[in-house]
Amino acid sequence: MAVPGDRAEESTDPATAALEAAMKGVGVVWLGAQPADSGLGPATTGPVWHVWSEGACYVLTGPGEQPLPGIVPGGRCQVTARNVAGGRAIAWTAAVEALDPVAPEWASVAPKLAAKRLNGGDPLAVLPTWPGRLTILALRPTGDQATSQTGLPDDSQAAAPMASPATTPYRMPSDITRGWRQRRATRKVKSSPTGRRSGRL
């Protein structure tokens, strides 16, 4: 395996080149446990932010971070990326590996993840809190992949949303309904023959 941080020579293999091009152009991916009927998790996760570096996809998970049900070290998963039009661009199988916090690969990848993490605060301040609390998973291509040229599934592969404690209140916020009532009252005044406000709000 190439030493992390060293720039590997560009591959002339068309499949590897297609994978590199697809993964470098996307900000999120969808993951699914392999095999799909393993019972480890849902058919697919929600969108997962990642960093593509040195031929592998790296994701951060743990308490307070993005959940990855069914994606476990030592297993395999399917990685799906979309193109700019929103369609599937590529789907490939990855071997899942948890990085050792004292390994050079962790030291190389962690700053890249911290820099890309939204609302993560100062990367230099949060990095020391990750070892022992959060996990960086390396998703390494196994060579099994499909693109829009080689053939992708025709079905939507839609999955039920993952359970969440988040809720949507029944009533709309007052500032939204206030504006709506005011516009409605204005229309009533303009439509009245006398030009006076008619009716109640």
C-alpha positions in Angstrom: 0.0 0.0 0.0 1.3 3.4 -0.9 2.4 5.6 2.0 -0.4 8.1 2.8 0.6 11.6 1.7 2.7 10.5 -1.1 1.1 11.3 -4.4 0.6 8.0 -6.4 1.1 7.9 -10.1 -2.0 8.4 -12.1 -3.4 5.0 -13.2 -3.9 4.3 -16.8 -6.6 1.7 -15.9 -10.0 3.1 -17.3 -12.0 1.7 -14.4 -9.7 3.4 -11.8 -9.7 6.6 -13.7 -13.5 6.6 -13.9 -13.6 6.0 -10.1 -11.2 8.8 -9.4 -13.0 11.3 -11.6 -16.4 10.4 -10.1 -15.4 10.6 -6.5 -13.4 13.8 -6.7 -16.4 15.6 -8.0 -18.9 14.8 -5.3 -19.4 16.1 -1.8 -21.6 13.3 -0.4 -22.0 9.6 -1.0 -24.6 6.9 -0.1 -23.5 3.8 1.7 -25.1 0.4 1.9 -24.0 -2.7 3.9 -22.9 -5.7 1.9 -24.5 -8.1 1.4 -27.7 -6.1 1.2 -29.7 -8.7 3.1 -27.1 -9.0 5.9 -29.5 -7.4 8.3 -26.7 -5.1 9.6 -28.5 -1.9 8.6 -30.8 -0.2 6.1 -30.4 -0.7 2.4 -28.7 2.6 2.2 -27.7 5.4 4.5 -28.6 9.0 4.0 -26.1 11.3 2.3 -22.7 11.0 4.0 -20.0 13.6 3.6 -16.5 12.3 3.0 -13.0 13.1 1.8 -11.5 11.3 -1.2 -7.8 11.0 -0.8 -5.1 8.7 -2.2 -7.6 6.4 -3.9 -9.8 5.8 -0.8 -13.0 7.4 0.6 -12.7 8.5 4.2 -15.7 9.1 6.5 -16.0 10.3 10.1 -18.5 8.7 12.5 -19.1 8.4 16.2 -21.1 10.2 19.0 -22.6 13.3 17.7 -21.4 12.6 14.1 -23.1 11.1 11.1 -24.6 7.7 11.8 -23.4 4.8 9.5 -25.7 1.9 10.4 -24.4 -1.4 9.1 -21.0 0.0 8.0 -18.6 -1.9 10.2 -14.8 -2.3 10.1 -13.8 -5.6 8.5 -16.9 -5.7 6.4 -17.8 -4.4 3.0 -20.2 -1.8 1.7 -21.5 -0.3 -1.5 -20.6 3.3 -2.2 -22.9 5.2 -4.6 -22.1 8.7 -5.9 -24.2 11.0 -8.0 -23.3 13.4 -10.8 -24.1 17.1 -11.1 -27.5 16.3 -12.6 -28.5 14.2 -9.6 -28.3 10.8 -11.3 -26.2 7.9 -10.2 -22.7 8.3 -11.6 -21.0 5.3 -10.1 -21.5 2.5 -7.6 -18.6 0.5 -6.2 -17.8 -2.0 -3.5 -15.5 -1.0 -0.7 -13.6 -2.8 2.1 -14.2 -1.0 5.4 -11.2 -0.4 7.6 -11.0 1.7 10.9 -7.9 3.8 11.1 -5.6 3.6 14.0 -5.3 7.0 15.6 -1.5 6.6 16.0 -1.0 5.6 12.4 0.5 7.9 9.8 -2.7 7.5 7.7 -4.8 9.0 10.5 -2.4 12.0 10.8 -2.7 12.5 7.0 -6.4 12.2 6.7 -7.8 13.7 9.9 -6.9 17.3 9.1 -8.6 17.0 5.7 -11.8 15.8 7.3 -11.7 18.5 10.0 -11.3 21.2 7.3 -14.3 19.9 5.3 -16.5 19.2 8.3 -19.4 21.8 8.5 -19.9 23.7 11.8 -16.9 21.9 13.2 -15.2 24.8 14.8 -11.4 25.4 14.6 -9.9 22.2 13.0 -6.7 22.6 15.1 -8.8 22.7 18.3 -11.1 19.7 17.5 -8.5 17.2 16.1 -7.1 16.3 19.6 -10.6 15.4 20.8 -11.2 12.7 18.0 -8.9 9.8 19.1 -10.8 7.4 21.3 -14.1 9.3 20.7 -14.6 9.3 17.0 -13.7 6.8 14.2 -12.3 7.4 10.8 -13.3 4.7 8.4 -11.4 4.1 5.2 -13.5 2.7 2.3 -11.0 1.1 -0.1 -12.2 0.1 -3.6 -12.2 -3.7 -4.2 -12.4 -3.4 -8.0 -16.1 -4.2 -8.2 -17.8 -1.2 -9.7 -20.5 -0.1 -12.2 -20.9 3.2 -14.0 -23.5 4.8 -16.3 -21.5 3.3 -19.2 -21.2 -0.2 -17.9 -24.7 -0.4 -16.5 -26.5 0.8 -13.3 -29.8 -0.4 -11.7 -32.9 1.0 -13.3 -34.9 1.1 -10.1 -34.8 4.1 -7.7 -33.2 2.0 -4.9 -35.1 4.4 -2.5 -35.2 3.4 1.1 -37.3 4.5 4.0 -35.8 7.4 6.0 -33.8 6.4 9.1 -35.5 6.9 12.4 -34.9 10.3 14.0 -36.1 12.2 17.1 -36.5 15.3 15.0 -40.1 16.5 14.5 -42.0 19.2 12.6 -44.4 21.3 14.6 -48.0 21.3 13.4 -48.5 25.1 13.5 -46.5 27.4 11.2 -44.2 30.0 12.9 -46.2 33.2 13.7 -44.0 35.4 11.5 -44.9 33.3 8.5 -48.7 33.4 9.2 -48.6 37.1 10.0 -47.3 38.0 6.6 -49.8 35.8 5.0 -52.7 37.4 6.9 -51.5 40.9 6.0 -51.3 40.1 2.3 -54.8 38.6 2.4 -56.2 41.7 4.1 -54.6 43.9 1.5 -56.2 41.9 -1.3 -59.6 42.2 0.3 -59.2 46.0 0.6 -58.3 46.3 -3.1 -61.2 44.1 -4.2 -63.8 46.0 -2.1 -66.0 48.4 -4.2 -65.6 51.1 -1.6 -61.9 50.6 -1.1 -62.5 49.9 2.6 -61.3 46.9 4.5 -64.1 44.4 4.7 -64.4 41.3 6.8 -62.2 40.0 9.5 -58.6 38.7 9.2 
